[in-house]
Amino acid sequence: MVSDFEAAKDTVQEVTESAASHIGRIALIITGAVRDIAREIGDLATDIIEMREASDKAKADRPVRIIDETR
């Protein structure tokens, strides 16, 4: 027969192990979410930079119109 003290100890141990496992899985979920958010922000910044460079290149390639004001 198990004493009351040993039964209580076993219960506390099981609860502690279960909590540690759940907290570990929650931490992995949060870590993955932070990683994914950082990746998306980086991809967005890259897209913005590429669009700005493309816009600058298009402006540079545009022919210059010379207006003759002497007429």
Backbone torsions as a table, in degrees:
resi	resn	phi	psi	omega
1	MET	NA	140.9	-178.2
2	VAL	-91.6	136.5	179.8
3	SER	-73.1	161.1	177.4
4	ASP	-59.0	-39.5	-179.5
5	PHE	-62.7	-45.8	-178.5
6	GLU	-66.7	-36.4	177.6
7	ALA	-65.6	-41.0	178.3
8	ALA	-65.5	-41.6	179.0
9	LYS	-61.5	-44.1	179.6
10	ASP	-63.2	-39.3	178.7
11	THR	-64.4	-46.6	179.1
12	VAL	-61.6	-41.0	179.6
13	GLN	-63.5	-45.2	179.3
14	GLU	-62.7	-44.1	179.5
15	VAL	-63.2	-42.5	180.0
16	THR	-63.5	-45.1	178.9
17	GLU	-63.7	-41.9	179.0
18	SER	-63.7	-45.3	179.6
19	ALA	-61.9	-42.8	179.9
20	ALA	-61.7	-41.3	179.2
21	SER	-64.3	-45.4	179.9
22	HIS	-65.5	-43.2	179.1
23	ILE	-62.9	-39.1	177.4
24	GLY	-62.0	-43.7	179.0
25	ARG	-66.5	-39.0	177.5
26	ILE	-62.8	-42.0	178.6
27	ALA	-61.1	-40.0	177.6
28	LEU	-63.7	-40.4	178.2
29	ILE	-61.9	-46.3	-179.3
30	ILE	-64.8	-43.3	179.3
31	THR	-60.3	-43.9	178.4
32	GLY	-63.1	-40.1	179.9
33	ALA	-65.2	-43.8	179.1
34	VAL	-62.1	-42.4	178.4
35	ARG	-60.9	-45.9	-178.9
36	ASP	-64.9	-40.0	178.1
37	ILE	-64.3	-43.8	178.9
38	ALA	-61.6	-40.5	178.8
39	ARG	-63.5	-44.6	-179.4
40	GLU	-64.4	-40.6	177.7
41	ILE	-63.7	-41.9	177.6
42	GLY	-63.0	-42.7	177.9
43	ASP	-63.6	-39.9	177.9
44	LEU	-63.0	-44.7	179.3
45	ALA	-61.7	-40.8	177.9
46	THR	-62.0	-43.8	177.8
47	ASP	-59.9	-43.8	-179.6
48	ILE	-62.7	-44.3	179.4
49	ILE	-61.8	-44.8	-179.8
50	GLU	-64.2	-38.6	178.4
51	MET	-66.1	-40.5	178.6
52	ARG	-64.2	-43.3	178.8
53	GLU	-63.6	-40.0	178.6
54	ALA	-65.1	-39.5	178.4
55	SER	-64.8	-44.3	178.5
56	ASP	-62.0	-40.6	179.8
57	LYS	-66.4	-40.8	178.6
58	ALA	-63.4	-40.1	177.9
59	LYS	-64.6	-39.1	-179.4
60	ALA	-69.5	-30.3	-179.5
61	ASP	-82.4	-13.0	-178.1
62	ARG	-68.4	134.3	179.6
63	PRO	-67.0	146.5	179.9
64	VAL	-88.5	128.9	177.2
65	ARG	-95.0	127.4	178.4
66	ILE	-101.9	124.4	180.0
67	ILE	-101.2	124.3	179.3
68	ASP	-89.2	106.7	-178.5
69	GLU	-89.8	1.2	-178.8
70	THR	-82.9	-7.3	-177.7
71	ARG	-82.0	NA	NA
